[in-house]
C-alpha cells in the first residue's frame, strides 16, 4: 500500500525535511573528517609534494566516494547499524569493531578537544584549559536540546560553511598556481611517491568512525529502504564533496605560500600558512577554522561512538544523549588533567587505519546476504570500488602499525 496522499503543503514540508536531514548527514560526516589532524596533515603534505599533491587529493576523493556509498547503502537498505550488521555477518565481529571504535573515538576526541582549545587560544588568547571547558560546554548544549538531531545537523552545516568560506578567502589571497595544480592532479611527476599520501587521505576521510557518522544519522532519521536509495546516494556523495572542497581550498591556500618560497612553521604548519597568506586576519581566520574543525569533530565523534555502544547494553540504547554528554565530559577531563597521551594517540591512529578495511569488508559481505539486506541488489561496480578501498586501506593500516611499533620502542 502506498499510504495516505499528502497535500501539496505536506509534501513540500516532507521534501524540505528530507533534504535538511540528507544535507545534515553529509555535513556531519564531512566535519567529522575535517578535524585538527586534517588541517595539519594537508598542510604538511602540500609543503612536501607541492602541486603534485593534487593527484593524491583527486584519487582519494574517488576512492572515498566508492567506500562511503558502499557503507551508507548497506546501512540504510538493511535498516541496521554497522556493528549489528557485523555481528550478523560473523558473530562477535560487531563487538570487536565496537572496541576499536570506542578506543579510537576516545583518543581522537581528546585531540579534538585540544584543537578546540588551541583555536580558542588563537581567537581570544584564553588558556588551553579554559578553551577546552567552554568548547565542551557548547558541544554538550547540542545534546541537551530536545531535537538533538536537528541541532546537530544545523551546527555541522553552519560551521562547515564557515570553514569553507574562510579557507577559500585565504586560498585566494595566497595566489596559488591553480593551472599547474589542475595538470598535476592527473599527470603528477612521481606517481609512486604519492601512494602513501593518497591512502593516508582515504583513512583520514572515511576511516575509523567517520564514514559511519552520516550513515547512522540517516538511520536514526528514518531514511531507510529502497525508496530512499537515490537520496542516500546524494547524501553520501555530498559528504565526500564537502570534505574534498575543504581539502582543495586548504591545499591551494598552503600551495600559494610554499611556491612563493616561504617555509611553514613545523610547530603549526597550517597556522603559519594562513598568517603568511593573509597577515594577522589570516591568523585569526585560522583560529576560527581550527575551533570549528575541532568542535564539529567533537560532536560527530561523540555521536558516532555512542551509536556503536548502543548495542552493548540496553541502558545506553535508551539514554543516548546522556551517554554522549558523558563521552564529551570524559574526553575533556582527560585533556584538562593529563593532556594528550602521546602513546594512546599513536595506538589509536594505527588501529583507526585498520577499522575501515574490516568494516568495509564486512559491509561488502553483507551486501550479498539476503538475510541482511532483503531483496536489495548491490551493484557490481560499487563492489569493485569497495574491494579496491579495502585493499588500499588494509595496506595503509599495516604500514601504520609498523610505524607505531617503531615509535613506541
N, C-alpha and C positions, 0 to 999 in steps of 0.2 A: 504494500500500500504506500502511496506517495505522501500521505499525511494531509492535514488541512491546508487549503490555499491561503497564501498570505496576501494582505493588501499591499498596494504599491509602497505605502509608507513603511509597513513592517518589513517588506523585502529590502528596502533601502537601508533600514537600520541594521538588518542582518548582514548585508554586504559590507557596510561600514565597520561593524563589529569584527567580522571575519578578517577584513583587511588590516584592522588595527592589531588583532592577535597575531596574524601572519608576520606583519612588519615587526611587532614586538619580539616575537620568537627569533626572527632574523637578527635583530639588533642585540638581543640578549646573548646569542651565540657570538656575534661579532665583537661585542665589547668585552665578553669573557676572554676572547683571544687577545684583544688589544690591552695587555697589561703592561706593567713596568718592564718586564723582560722583553716584550715585543719591541718596545721603543729602543732599548739598548742593543738588542740583537740586530735590528735593522740598521742602526747607525754604524755598528762595528763592521758588519758585512759590507755595507756600502763603501766605507773608507778603504777596506781591503781590496774589493773587487771592482769598485767604481762602476762604470756604465755596464760592464758585463753582468753585474748582479741582477740586471733587468731580466735576464734569461731565467735565473733561478726563481724570481718572483712569478713570472708568467707560467712557467712549468708547474710550480707549486699550486697556483690558483686552479689550474685544470685538474690536477690530481685531487685537490681539496673538494672540488665540486662533485667528482665521482664518489669520493669517500662519504661525503655528507649526505648525498642523495640516497645512497645505499642504506645508511643508518636510519635516516628520518623516514624513509619509505617503510622499512620493516617495522619500526616502532609504531607508526600511525596506521599501517594496514593490519597489524596484529592487535593493536589496542593495548599493548603491554610495554612496560619499561624495560630498559636494556638488561638489567640484572635478572629479571624474571624470564626474559627470552633466553638468556644464557643458561639458566637452570633447566629450561625445557630442552635445550639442545644437548646439554651434558649435565646431569645432576651434580650440584655442588660448584659448578663453574661460576655461577652468578655470585656466590658468596666470596669466591676468590677475587672476582672483579670488584666487589664492594670493598674488600680490604685494600686493594690497590688504590681505588678512587678515594677512600677515606684518608689514607696516609698522604697521598699526593695532594688532595684537596686542602688538608690542614696545613701542610708545609707551604704550599703556594699561597694560601690565604694570609699566612704570616708575612710573606713577601709582598702581597697586595696591600696589606695594611701599612707596611713600610713605605711602599710607593705613595700611598695617600699622605703619610706623614711628611715625606720629602717634598711632595707637591705643595702641601700646606705651608711648609717652611719657606719655599721659594716665593709663594704668593704673599704671605703675611709676616714672615720672619719668626713664626712660632716654633718652639722647640718640638722635637720629634714626638715626644710622648703626648703633648697637648694635641698636635695634629692628628695623631693616631686615635685618641679618645674621641675627639669631635667627629672625625670621619666615621668611626664605628657607630657613634650615635645616629648619624644621618642614615647609615645603612640599616640599622635596627628599626628606625622610624618607618621605613618602607614596609617592613613585615608586621608592624603594628596596625597598619591600615587594613580595614575590613576587606576591601577588594585588593589584596596584595598583588595579584596577578596583573591587574590594570596598572597599579602604581609602579610595579617593576618594569612593565613594558614602556610606560611613559618615561621613566627615569633613564632607561637604556637608550631610547630614541633621542631624547633631548641632549644628553651628554655625548652620545655618539656623534650627533650632528655638530656639536660644538668642537669636538676634537678634529673632525674633518675640516671644518671651516678655518680654524686657527692654523692647522698644519698646512692647509692649502695656501694661506696668506704667506707663510714663511717660505713655502716652495717657490712662490712667485718672486719673492724678494731675493732669493739666493741665485736666481738666473741660471738654472741647470741646463746642460746640453740635451734638451728633450729629443731632438732628432737622432743624436748618437745613441741615446738610451733605447729608442724605438728600434733601431737597427740591431743593436746588441741583444735585444730581447729574443730575436730569432737566429742571429748569427754571432754568437759570442766568440771571443778569441780562443778560449780554452775551456771546452766543454767539461772535461774530466774534473777540473778543479772546482766546478760549480755543483757537483753531485751532492757533496756533504751539506753545503748551504741549502740546497733545494729540499733535501729530506728533513733538515732541521726546521725549515719553514713549515713544512707539512705537519710535523709533530707539534709545532707551536700553534698552529691554526686549528687543527681538528684532532689533536692528540689528547690523551687523558680524558677528563670530564667534558671538555669544551664542546665537542660535536653533539653531546647528549643534552646540552643546556637547552637549545631550541627545540629538539625533538621531544623532550619531556614536557616542555612548556606547551607545545601543541597538544600533547596527550591530555594534560591537565585542563586545557581549554575545550576539550571535546572535538578537536579537529582530527577525526579518525575515519577510516573506511574508504573504499574506492571512490565514493562520490566526492571526496576531498583531495584526491590524488594530485590534480593539477595545482591546487593551492599549496599543497605540501612541497611540490617541486619548486614552485616560485619562491616560497619562503626559504627553502634550503639554498637555492642559488643566490638569492638576495643577501643572505648572511655572509656567504663567501665573497660576493662582490663588494659589500660594505667593507669587509676586512681587507680585501685587495686594494680598494681605493685608498684606504688609510695607509696601507703599506707603500703604495706607489707614491703618494704625496710625501710621506716621510723620506722615502728613498730619494726623491727629487730634491727635497729641501737639503738633505745632507750632501747629495752629489754636487750641487752647485757650490757648496762650501769647499769640499775636498779638491775638486778640479781647479779651483782658484788658488790652490797651493796651501791652504790652511790645514793645520793638524788639530784633530779633535782631542779634547782633554780626556785621557783614559779613565779618569775618576768618574766622569759623567759625559760620555760621548754625545748623546742627543741634546743635552742642555747646552753644551758648547756650540753645537751646530746651530741651534736656534738663536743663540746670542750673537754669534758671528754674522749670521744672515740678517738679523733684524734688530740688533742692538739690545738695549735694556728691555724694550717692549717685547722683543722676541723671547727673552729670558722669562718674562712674566707669562707669556703665552705658553712656554714650555711647562711652567709650574701648573697652569690650568690643565694642560693636556695630560700631564703626569698624574695629577689628582683625579681627573675624570677617568683616566685609564685604570687607576688603582681602585677607585670606589665602585665602578661598574664591574670590575673583576671580582671584588669582594662579594657583591650582590649575586653575580652569576655563579661563582664558585660555591657559595654557601647554599644557594637554592638547589644546585645540581647535585652536590654531595649529599645533601639530606634526601633528595629524591631517590638516591640509591639506597640510603639507610632505611627507607620506609619498609623495605622487605625484611629487615632484621627483626623488628618487633612491632606488634600492633600499636603500642603506645606512641611510637614515633609516627606511625601512619596517620593517627588521628590528632597529633599535636605538631604538625609540620611547622607552623610559624614559630612556636616556642623552641623547637629544635634548631631552626635556622638562626634564631637570635642567640641561642646558647653557643652555636658554632662560631658566630662572629665574635661573641664575647671571649671565647676561649682563644681564638686566633689573636685578638688584640691583647689579651692578658699575657700571652707568651711573648709577643713582640715588646710590650712595655717592660716586662720583668727581666727577660733574658735576651732580648733582641732576636736576630735571625740566626738560628743554629745552622752553621755552615754545613756540617755533615748531613743533617736531616734534609736540607735543601738539595744537596748533591744527590743523595739517595733517592729522594722523591722525583727529581728531574730524570734520573735514569729509569726508574720504574715507570714514569709517565710515558717514556718512549716505547715501553712495551705494552701499554694499555691498548693503544689503537690497533695494532695487528691482532691482538687477542679478541677485542670486542668486535672489530670489523669482520674478522674471520668468522666469528660466531654469528654475526648478522647475515653473512653470505650463506652459511649453512641453514640458518632459519628461513632464508628467502626461498628455499626449495622444500620446506617442510610444511605440508598442508595442515598438519595438526596445529601449527603456529599461525600461519597466515591465511588459512582457508583457501578460497578459490582465486586469490590474487596471483597474477603471473608476473614474476620479476623479469625484466628484460635482460637478454644475454649480454648486450653491450655494456649494461651497468654492472653486471657480474664481472666482466673483464676489467673494467675500471677499478672495481673493488679489489680484485686479486692483485692487480698492479700496485695498488696502495698498500695492501698487506705486505707484499714482498719488500717494497721500498722501506716502509716503516719498521719492519722486523729487522732489516739490516741496520737501519739507523739506531734502533733500540739496542742492538748488540754492540755497536760501536760506542754508544753512550755508556753502557755497562762497563766496557773495557776502560774507558776514560775515568769512570767513577773509581774503579779499583786502583788506578794509578794515583788519583788524588787523595784517596783515603789511606794510602800506605804511609 
